[in-house]
Structure formats: structure tokens, C-alpha cells
Amino acid sequence: MADQNTSNKLGLWTSTSLVVGNMIGSGVFLMPAAMAAFGGIGLLGWLFSAIGSFFLAKVFSNLSKLIPNKTGGPYVYTRAGFGDFAGFLVAWGYWIANCGANAAIVISFISAMSVFFPFMATNTAAAITIGLASIWLITGINSLGVALSGRFQLVTTILKLLPLVLISVGGLFFIKTQNFHPFNLSGKPIFSVITITATMTMFAFVGIESATIPAGSTEHSEKTVSRATMLGMLISTIVYILGSISIMGIIPAAQLQQSATPYADAAAIIYGPAARYLASVGVAIAAFGALNGWTLIQGQVPYAVAKDKLFPGVFGRLNKKGVPGIGMAISSGMTSLLLLMNFTKGLVEQFKFLLLLATLSILIPYLLSAGAYIILGTKKHALHKASRVSVVVLGLLAFVYSLWEIYGSGAETVYYGFLFLMAGVPFYIWLSYKKHRAEE
């Protein structure tokens, strides 16, 4: 895809909007309520996850310079550092997790829209129809070219940031310091609370790698991807932390814990009751924009793996717009099935379980990308000791942080997540066998 003309490539701002749009999904609107049970110490969780995520963002930024113009992001880096098998496991887990996450995003979109159209909350058939229509509308937009989906992502990202910024900045003038006391409301050891809250908030940083994945379709990839990754990380972090400070400072912890719409509650205090709809619009746009960004990603990763003959060849076929349309449609088909599972009474728990397993599938690519950076970076700077040391230090910091987050996700997640990844091994054996036969 690197041979596309410039008019059908992502630029700096569209790449940055892909990072910000994928990181800031609808879940961030509920995060202040989830953190309220811990008190003001939850802000330290944000701080620690932001610092750790900065290390990861810097690793991805540097890797995009070491391996420019290659579509696939974490898959490409892991394969370059550890070989085909590790690369396949990353791609397999990442792809399945992507489909599951997209189904969850659609559910969030339906929930947000039900504020304006109440029938969507009570009429299952209507909710399913609108959810499926959203998936395939976004798939259609993405099949018309990377540049179009990039422009759509830029617009939705700007629109979702507006209510967040208005509430986050406006709320600073309504803060009451007593709402931050007691600092550790949970009564648990400080390190334990920081680990829990950092793990919770870390998932708000999932997506920092987004600009690296369509690198083959990015203009001046070796510069643009690196800048977009760091800029997207900075914008998202500022929005997250300012929003948390404002909402925790405006709404008492006991009340905040019970809130299903913390941003809407804060908006009502700042701008009046009618402003509740501002937050609901923000949630809907955030979900729709994130669905667009992750749909682009769920087509690009299998495409990159299929090119290396580690995924079925159908995922590597490009349409007239230079997009892996068939592979994207297959992925959206899986997302549609997972969405239907959520609305089938007996399968709701299975759907939630799949999302739990997706947790590990997102963290392992971060862990292995950090390790790959150490290998690839030290090779690149073999003759410069100072450069090698900086590569190792940064790689280790990102690796340890990723490992800490895996630990924080819980023993059950790690156990079943490992089995989930191993379930992909038979596919790898079959595809690897076909690849070797073709080479012979």
C-alpha cells in the first residue's frame, strides 16, 4: 500500500486524529464514576498510567522510524524482533480483540443515542438494526479509501473533543477542594490502590499505537507516524487528567460513585440542565468516531499479516481504492456476530467474557513491541554506546510497565487470555505449512 499517491494517504492531522479518536472512546465518559470509590488518589493512577503510556508511545514513535512505511504496527515490530510465530500471536490476538472492542463500542453508541431516541433502549430489534447499520455504514466509508476515513476521523475527533474540553476547562472554575478529601477513600494500601487505578486508566490509553498500523498508507511515514503518536498521546492525556480533576472537584465522591453520566452531571452544574445533552452528544460522537478508527485498524492488521502469508490470502486483497475491502468486511461480519451475541439473553456472559480476554490481547503487543524495540534499536545503534543505553532503558521501562499492567489485569484474565492466544496456534501451523509448501 506504500505505492498509493499522496492524495489517498494520511497526513499529520488525520494520523493524530486516528490516535486521539481511538484512545478517547465512549468509555472515558464513565471513568470518573468508576474512579470515585478510591477518592483523590485516583488522580495518581492517571499520572502513573500516563507516564507508563508515554514510554510506550515513545517506543512506538521510535519503532516507526526504525521500520518506516510498513503497515501493521505492533505485528510488524514483533515479527521483526522475534520472528513469525510471535508476530502471528500478536496479530491473532489483536484482530480478535479489535472485533470484540468494536462490538462494545457499538453498544455504547446505541446507549448514548437512546437518550435522544428512548425506543432504542426498549426495542431490541431497533437497537440491533441501528447497531448493524452503524457497523456497515462505517465499513462502507472505510472501503472508499484511507484518506476518506482519515478525514471522517478528523471531523469526529474534533466534534468529540469540543464537549470534553468545554466540561473539563469550564469545570476548573467550580472545583471544591473538600471533594478531594479523604485522599484515599478506599482505605486500601496506597501501592495497591495506585496499581488498581493505573490498570483501570491504562485502558483509556489503548490506541496509542494506532498511527503505526496504517503506516504504509501515511504520507512521509518516517516523520508523520512518530509525530502523530506523541501529539495524540499529549492531547489525550491533557483531556483525561483535566476532565478527572474537574469532575471529581465538582461532584462529591459519594454522589459521583452512583452517577451513570458523570460528564452530563458536571455539564448541568456548569452550564445548566440543558447542557446534559451536550455530554450525551459527546458520548455518541466519541463512540461513532472510535468505531471508524478501529474499523480502519481491523482491516489493516490482517492485511499486513496476509501479505506475509501468515493469514488467509483473502485478507490481503485490495479493492480499487487500495483498501483491503474483503478482509474488512469479514472483520465487520465478526463484529456483527459479537453484537448479536450481546442481545441474545443466554450469550451475554460469553460476550463479556470475550471482552475480558481481549484485555490481554491488547497488552501483549505492547509488551512484545517494547522487547522488539530493544533488539532492533541496539542493532541500529551497534556502534554508539550512549544510543544503545538509551534504547535499552526506554525499552525496559515500557516493557516493565506493560508487564505491570498485565499483572494488574488479574490472574483470571491472564490465565484465560493465554489459552485464548494458544487457540490460534493450530491456525498458525496450518498457514505456516501452506507457506512452506508454496516456497518449495
Secondary structure, 3 states (H helix, E strand, C coil): CCCCCHHHCECHHHHHHHHHHHHCCHHHHCHHHHHHHHHHHHHHHHHHHHHHHHHHHHHHHHHHHHCCCCCCCHHHHHHHHHCHHHHHHHHHHHHHHHHHHHHHHHHHHHHHHCCCCCHHHHCHHHHHHHHHHHHHHHHHHHCCCHHHHHHHHHHHHHHHHHHHHHHHHHHHHHCCHHHHCCCCCCCCCHHHHHHHHHHHHHCCCCCCCHHHCCHHHECCHHHHHHHHHHHHHHHHHHHHHHHHHHHHHHCCHHHHHCCCCHHHHHHHHHHCHHHHHHHHHHHHHHHHHHHHHHHHHHHHHHHHHHHCCCCCHHHHCCCCCCCCHHHHHHHHHHHHHHHHHHCCHHHHHHHHHHHHHHHHHHHHHHHHHHHHHHHHHHHHCCCCHHHHHHHHHHHHHHHHHHHHHHHHCCHHHHHHHHHHHHCCHHHHHHHHHHHHHHHC
